[in-house]
Amino acid sequence: MTNQAYDGKRCPPNKNAGGKKLLEKLENCGSLDVRSAAQRVSRDPRDQSKAPASPGAHETDANLKNMSVAQKYGNKKLPNALIVGVKKGGTRAVLEFIRIHPDVRALGTEPHFFDRNYDRGLDWYRGLMPRTLDSQITLEKTPSYFVTREAPRRISSMSHDTKLIVVVRNPVTRAISDYTQTLSKRPDIPTFEELAFRNRSLGLVDTSWNAIRIGMYILHLENWLQYFRLSQMHFVSGERLITDPAGEMGRVQDFLGLKRIITDKHFYFNRTKGFPCLKKPESSSQPRCLGKSKGRTHVQIEQEVIEQLQEFYRPFNIKFYETVGQDFKWD
Ligand SMILES: Nc1ncnc2c1ncn2[C@@H]1O[C@H](COP(=O)(O)OS(=O)(=O)O)[C@@H](OP(=O)(O)O)[C@H]1O
């Protein structure tokens, strides 16, 4: 929904919408993005200049060979794994990183099947998928699934065995990231503080604002757990994904039952970008960082506001840690 290829698209003007309504509309109005993943990654030469030695050329050759074999002999299959959220958690990074694995074939765009396009039917959905060999995993990512009420039921009716990946991030930082993105498209929106609180001096947070609501992870998770076992869900720390991409991707590969092929030799830290980048992404032998919409400079928010929101999220975070069995250390 919110990847680089989507940036710059505008929704039709909504004459009646005031501040928050407008923001909510904006999050839901994108049409299906059909640009290729290769177009989505940064081509900024500065991003590439700092790349140290890459993994062996034979690995990329093997990946490319696997891709073309799959394109020729593979079939379009419904996904066996989904990155279901969360928006601004680091979902694009996980998708771009995991798809360099030769046993993974991923859809580069967000199909929004289980939220916006469900009426189009499973055959339409299958038709979007890349061709895969029987040994390969088919994967797609749509971050809005995590907060879509009907998504867990719909996904479990496609297959009860679907593996689900959720990339989570400190909900306060996530909300600021979300707001920063919206502001970049609509500079006329109210301030973050105006949207985040019903009454700031009383510390009343506005939970009807999407940017706040998405971060109440436990509430959404409880809906998923009505349809899926916790063991079918894997939670990636959005923070560790930046500081230790190989470690996080190691756990993703284990969860997907894949051989650990993606390791620290696939990443380098790009100082210009300020993020880890791939030495050799899928379908290319050139080092690549994610695009400009990933890793934006956030809007400056008062420390007191951040603390109020940390306070607000604390009980939700604690319940989330207890349910998942992992402390994400956001408090
Ligand atoms: N390697 C790497 N490169 C660039 N960015 C990275 C990376 N790893 C994680 N991130 C973080 O991903 C955040 C965007 O999250 P998503 O891809 O889930 O966003 S979206 O919902 O698809 O719009 C994005 O959020 P912002 O920093 O707020 O822009 C990044 O912090």
The ligand as an ORCA input file, in Angstrom:
! r2SCAN-3c Opt
* xyz 0 1
  N      17.037     -1.918      5.282
  C      16.097     -0.977      5.374
  N      16.078      0.057      4.525
  C      15.130      1.019      4.623
  N      14.144      1.005      5.548
  C      14.112     -0.029      6.407
  C      15.081     -1.058      6.370
  N      14.803     -1.936      7.364
  C      13.731     -1.474      7.993
  N      13.311     -0.328      7.432
  C      12.167      0.447      7.913
  O      11.043      0.134      7.101
  C      10.121      1.193      7.332
  C       9.026      1.140      6.288
  O       8.225      0.043      6.621
  P       7.335     -0.739      5.565
  O       8.185     -1.207      4.437
  O       6.588     -1.761      6.309
  O       6.388      0.423      5.077
  S       5.028      0.262      4.284
  O       3.971     -0.046      5.250
  O       5.174     -0.768      3.258
  O       4.843      1.612      3.712
  C      10.975      2.426      7.314
  O      10.347      3.386      8.132
  P      10.795      4.931      8.194
  O      12.213      4.934      8.703
  O       9.871      5.537      9.150
  O      10.676      5.473      6.811
  C      12.324      1.954      7.838
  O      12.611      2.410      9.144
*
